[in-house]
Amino acid sequence: MKFLWIIPFLLLGISCTNPQNESSDSQDSQKGYFLEAQDSTVVHDIIASTFIYQDGDEEHLVFKDAAASTVYVFERDGGKLINQWTKTGDVPGAFSMASKNLILTDEGEIVVLDMMSGLRVFEKDGELLNSAPPVANQWSFGGAFNLFQENQIVTIQGEKHLLYSLDKLEAEREYSTDYLQNRKNLVLTNLKTGEHQLILPFPEGSKFLSGKVYPFEDFRPRFSVDESENKLYLIFQNEPVLYTYFWNEGQPNLESSQRIDLPGFEENEGWEPGAISMAQVTDQANEPFPARIQALVQIEDGFMISFSTQPVDKTIYQLYKEKQATKEQFAQLLEETKRKTVLLDKSGQVFPLELPEMYYESFQLIDGKIHWMKKPESGVEAEEFTVYWGELRAH
């Protein structure tokens, strides 16, 4: 089993900014939104290297120390620690820092997807309920820690499944346009039986069917399923097109596609087959700071979309590619490529969105409320952490 954990490049600092939408003559184009905190919980006396808020329900908030594979369960009201457990080594249900952010079922079970070891389902006290092997021998990629959920629990014929991106990178044949035309991009894994199902090829009209090849991260999908509306919404990381499917309990049928005008977003044009390898995340020589859509979060009024862009100053960008950029110029590149978040409404308009400072510069939606962590004081080792939740408001 192969595993690729790319830290030096992908752990570059990223944070939310308040992007400005392109000017328009319409009054709506000047409209903006901000995130208003409504409540919070503080948890105390925590010593962890990568303490990350993961998910929650009406009673509890769940955190993980990613580097130690330790899970913490706190009372939402008051922040009292209820359970703390670690699954590493030869312990049944062990998982690694390669795991994606965990997620809770409606029954309060904790689901962990480890791209090396497979899927695990736990009670909140750490009791292992079910497990499943990986869908295939995979490569996966590390990255900056964040709160964004990259998977979702869905119900198909009365049974719960985990829906997630296929991170299989070894091509059984040459990495070519044929490979992309036949590739399935999502996985459904039954939480009880462990049975896997690969679904959703690239939709008609996608640039990934154009005859060229692309770095893997360009076509890793971000998605949201609305079972009540029978809809799957999906967007690929370097293709600013919102694809809407009829969900049909895991048999999606494309309904429509809509190009999204993300401010400053640059698409890769692709390479000729043979120019790059399947496992290539990006092209360090030609595109070390690619534009990528990193989150698609469905809310009542539309979607929150978080993305990064290429550097604005192309002269400094070229110096960086030639390994001639100064420390100050590199810092400027990091500033220019910070993650941005906008609101896409149901009519397809994009609006600026003001976000408070956030730890790990990310957020997630739980029961209609946007949750995020307070950013700790720089240079001070934090032993207490605050989770806020609130709603978007229009200016």
C-alpha positions, 0 to 999 in steps of 0.5 A, spaced: 500 500 500 502 506 498 501 513 501 504 519 499 504 525 505 506 531 502 507 536 507 512 542 505 508 545 500 501 543 502 502 546 509 503 553 507 499 558 511 493 559 508 487 563 511 480 567 509 480 573 506 474 578 504 474 578 497 471 583 493 466 581 487 467 584 480 464 591 479 457 591 476 451 596 474 446 592 478 445 594 485 445 586 488 452 586 486 454 591 491 451 587 496 455 583 501 454 578 507 458 577 514 458 571 519 455 573 526 457 569 532 450 567 536 453 562 541 460 558 543 463 553 547 470 553 551 474 547 552 479 547 557 486 544 559 488 541 552 495 539 550 495 537 543 499 538 537 494 539 532 487 540 536 482 540 531 474 541 532 471 535 527 463 535 528 458 535 533 450 534 535 445 537 540 449 534 546 456 534 544 462 537 540 468 532 538 475 534 537 481 530 534 488 531 535 490 529 528 498 527 529 496 522 535 489 519 532 486 521 539 479 523 539 475 528 544 468 528 546 466 534 550 459 537 552 456 542 548 453 546 554 459 547 558 465 544 555 466 538 560 470 533 557 466 526 557 471 521 553 478 521 550 481 515 547 486 514 542 487 508 536 494 507 534 498 501 533 495 494 534 489 497 537 482 494 533 480 500 529 487 504 529 487 510 524 493 514 522 494 522 521 492 520 514 485 520 516 480 525 513 476 529 518 471 525 522 463 525 521 457 523 526 451 519 524 444 522 526 445 516 532 451 519 534 456 514 532 463 517 530 465 515 522 473 515 521 475 514 514 483 513 513 485 512 506 491 507 508 487 503 513 479 504 511 473 506 514 471 505 522 465 506 526 465 508 533 461 509 539 463 516 542 466 512 548 471 509 543 468 502 542 469 499 535 462 498 531 464 496 524 470 497 520 471 496 512 478 496 508 480 501 503 476 501 497 483 500 493 490 501 494 491 508 494 495 514 495 493 520 498 495 527 500 496 531 506 495 538 506 494 544 511 489 542 517 482 544 516 475 543 518 472 542 512 468 536 511 470 532 505 465 526 506 458 526 507 453 520 510 447 518 506 442 513 506 440 508 500 435 503 501 434 504 508 442 503 509 447 508 511 453 510 507 459 514 507 460 518 500 467 521 499 472 522 493 476 517 490 483 518 492 486 512 488 492 515 484 495 508 481 493 508 474 492 500 471 494 503 465 497 509 462 495 516 465 491 518 459 485 521 456 482 514 456 483 514 463 479 520 465 474 518 460 473 512 464 474 514 471 469 514 477 470 520 482 466 518 488 465 512 493 460 510 497 461 505 502 456 501 506 457 503 514 455 496 516 457 491 510 463 495 508 461 494 501 464 499 496 461 502 490 464 507 485 460 512 482 460 519 478 464 519 471 466 526 469 460 529 466 459 531 459 462 538 458 467 538 463 474 540 461 477 533 464 474 530 458 478 535 453 483 530 451 488 533 456 491 531 462 491 534 469 494 534 476 490 530 481 488 535 485 485 539 479 479 534 479 478 532 486 471 533 487 467 537 493 460 536 493 454 536 497 448 532 497 441 534 499 437 528 500 430 532 501 431 535 494 434 529 491 440 533 489 447 532 488 451 539 488 458 538 485 464 542 483 471 540 481 477 543 484 480 547 478 474 547 474 469 553 477 463 549 474 457 547 479 454 541 477 447 539 479 445 532 479 438 528 481 441 524 486 437 518 486 440 514 492 447 514 489 445 513 482 446 520 480 443 523 473 446 530 471 441 535 471 445 542 469 451 545 469 453 553 471 459 556 470 461 560 477 465 567 476 470 566 482 474 573 483 481 572 480 480 564 479 485 561 474 484 555 471 489 550 468 489 549 461 492 542 462 498 538 459 498 533 453 498 526 455 505 523 458 507 530 460 505 529 467 504 523 472 497 521 475 500 522 482 502 529 480 499 534 485 501 540 481 507 542 477 512 545 481 516 548 475 510 551 471 504 552 477 507 552 484 501 556 486 495 553 483 488 556 483 483 550 487 476 550 490 477 547 497 470 547 500 463 547 497 458 548 503 450 548 502 447 553 506 439 555 506 441 561 501 445 558 496 453 555 497 459 558 501 465 557 496 472 557 499 478 557 494 485 560 493 488 563 487 494 564 483 499 570 485 497 577 483 504 579 482 506 575 476 513 578 476 514 575 483 511 569 481 516 568 476 522 569 480 519 564 485 519 559 479 526 561 478 528 560 485 530 567 486 524 570 490 526 573 496 523 572 503 519 578 503 517 576 496 515 569 498 511 572 504 507 576 499 506 570 494 503 567 501 498 573 502 496 574 495 494 566 495 490 566 501 484 562 501 478 566 499 470 565 501 464 567 497 457 566 497 453 563 491 446 565 491 441 560 488 440 565 482 448 564 480 450 571 483 457 571 487 457 576 493 463 578 498 463 574 504 466 577 511 469 572 516 472 572 523 478 570 524 478 562 524 483 557 527 485 553 521 482 558 516 476 554 515 469 552 518 463 547 517 455 547 517 452 543 523 444 543 523 444 549 519 449 553 524 456 555 521 461 552 526 468 555 527 474 555 532 477 561 535 484 563 532 489 562 538 494 568 540 500 568 536 506 565 539 502 562 545 501 555 546 493 554 547 490 550 552 483 552 551 479 553 545 473 556 543 468 553 538 463 559 535 457 558 531 452 562 528 449 565 521 450 569 515 447 576 515 446 581 509 449 588 510 
